[in-house]
Amino acid sequence: MNKTATVRARLEPGLKEKAEEILHRLGLNTTQAITLFYRQIELMEGLPFPLDIPNETTRATFKATDSGEDLIVCEDAEDLFKKLGI
């Protein structure tokens, strides 16, 4: 198939760099990744992953943790399991 369409997008430079590092480890370039993404959209007839709007409880939790509230800090995995009671 002849490839003549162009996709342009503006991204945060750090996001672009990190994503391209991961794609490189997967053996993909940006064009291949975008093509895979578009193919999946076509096959799924929508986004190839769930996309939900957070409910009020989730939004409140995000707000609290972003401001450093309601956090439980664990020293290591053993401390985490102890605090979880497992």
N, C-alpha and C positions, 0 to 999 in steps of 0.2 A: 504494500500500500504506500502511496506517495505521501510523504510527510511535509505538509506545507503550512499547517496552522501553527501559530505561536501563542504561548502563554507567558504573560509577564506578571510578576508580583513583587511587591515591596515587603521585605522582612527585616526584623531586627538582625543586625549583623551577627550577634552572638548566637542567636537561634539558628541562623543559616549555617554558621560554621560548625556548631555541634551536630546538627542534623546531617550535614555532608560528611563529617567524620564517621558517623554511624553507618551511613549509606556506603561509604568506602569499605568499611569492615565487612559489610554484607555483599560487596562486589558489585554495587550498583552506582551509577552516576545519577545526577539530578533528573535528567530527562527520562531515564528508565524508571526512576521512582515515581515521577509524576504520571508516566504512562500506566504503571501498575495501579496507581491510585484511581485514575480515570477509568481503567478497565473494571476495577472493582465497583465503582459507582455505577457503571453501565450494567454489570452483572447483577448487582444487588438492587438496582433501581432506587438507589439512595446512598447515603453515606455507609461505608463498610464497617462502621463501628457505632455503638449506641451513643446517642447524644441526648442528654437529659437536662432539663432546667432544674437546678437545685431547689428543693423545697425550703420553707422558712427555717426549719431546724438545721438543715445543712448550711444555709447561708449564715445563720447565727454562729454555728460552730466554726466556719471559716473565719468570720470576723473576730471571734474570740482568740483563736489560735494565732491568727496573723498579728494580733496585738500582744501576744505572749501570755494570754490568760488561759486557765484551765488546761495547762500542759502537765503531763506526767513525764518526768525525765528519768531514764533508766541508765544505770552505769554500764550494763552489758546484757546479753541475752538471758543469763541466769536471773538477774534482777528483774528483767521484764516478765519472765515466767512467774516469778515469785509475786510480783504485783498483780498479775492476772489470775493468780491462784491456781496455776497449773504446773 
